[in-house]
Amino acid sequence: MTAPRSVLVVGESLAGTTAARHLRALGHAGPLTLVGAEEEGAYSRPPLSKVVLKDPAADRTLGLALDGLDADLIRSPAVAADTDRRTVTTADGRRIGYDALIVATGADARRLAAPGQRGELVLRTLEDARRLRARLADAGSAIVVGAGFLGMEVASACAARGIPVTVVDTDRPLERVLGDYLSTEITARAAAHGIRFVQASGFATLTGDPVGGVALPDGTELTADLVVTCAGEVPCVGWLAGTGLAGRLGVGVDHACATAVPGVFAAGDVTHLRAQGAQPDRRAPFWSNAVAQGRAAAASVLGLPLPAAAHDDYFWTEVTGLSVKIVGRLPLLGEPTAVQGSVADGRALLTWNHADGTSTAVAYGLRKPVAALRALAATSTTK
């Protein structure tokens, strides 16, 4: 495409701010507008469940710098888009034109509460984290619905405060992404730190108004002072109604972050990679992908070659004080191909070699630089 005169980035997210910075770094000198929905401005979300729940001082360390960007910054949510006229309308009534649009509105927390049911707690924004932190200060018990990365991090924050916490899910902790081998070890470690796990036969429902417990399919009802839903996310695409850009999985993009509409690109948690050949549609709502896609979208807008792949299989979590860093494809099936150290002792370097020739490296409780993990994964692949 011809280099755009004006670029509009909707979403003051990690993907959106990364795209804006890279547009300038790649030489775009024309008008640049960044639309955000939160008064807090751009900030990093991964620390919300890791440090913000523990330390109020961390609130001031999250901001994503926009210095020197020379962009028109609008903090009012986008409410509509017209891709024929190439305009976006914000909640405060502004209509912003563009030559190229990058959609980076991220996702909202998936909620389980019934319509009108009050008091459901989630963790997606800084405001959510502050609200949950305040509730943790005087909670005597907690339930976390969801045993993925976020759910286990929230449960760990509860356990660190000495709050008895029960995690509810249909699968064991992190089993869907880390597989049976690591899930078994993490479940045992969590139990040793006072985190109880209940495996449900189906979806749990929230009970009480305000919410005060969960009901399981077998009729069991659990109650607690604090109930937190960590059941995934829902792409923020309501403002794209009528454009044909979005569906249930979000905004579909190709490997260059281009959508099906000319002049419109997308990056971050709002996206899914469109099916190609035998590969199905795939969502990858992770921090590393938001950065990679933001960079790729900026290059694609300007008609330049991609600086790198528009995906990055790097993941990091922390469960009861133990860091788990991963480079490579998930899920991890079966036993690891190689183990250095001891998983039982909480210090191990593991690799999984996959049938397709790729490899995944995991630092379990080790302070291992990401670059070293990438090198290990690449080395294992060539063996």
Salt bridges, closest charged atoms under 4 A:
GLU12 OE2 - ARG75 NH2 2.79
GLU38 OE2 - ARG45 NH2 2.99
GLU40 OE2 - ARG130 NH1 2.72
ASP59 OD2 - ARG130 NE 2.93
ASP59 OD1 - ARG133 NH1 2.86
ASP70 OD2 - ARG24 NH2 4.00
ASP82 OD2 - ARG85 NH1 3.02
ASP92 OD2 - ARG94 NE 2.99
ASP99 OD1 - ARG5 NH2 3.29
GLU127 OE2 - ARG131 NH2 2.99
ASP128 OD1 - ARG131 NH1 3.29
GLU153 OE2 - LYS50 NZ 3.15
ASP169 OD2 - ARG176 NH2 3.10
ASP171 OD2 - ARG176 NH1 2.52
GLU175 OE2 - ARG172 NH2 3.75
ASP180 OD1 - ARG172 NH2 2.06
ASP209 OD1 - ARG118 NE 2.94
GLU233 OE2 - ARG283 NH2 3.07
ASP269 OD2 - ARG124 NH2 2.70
ASP281 OD2 - HIS272 ND1 3.90
ASP312 OD1 - ARG374 NH1 2.86
GLU318 OE2 - LYS54 NZ 3.59
ASP356 OD2 - ARG329 NE 3.41
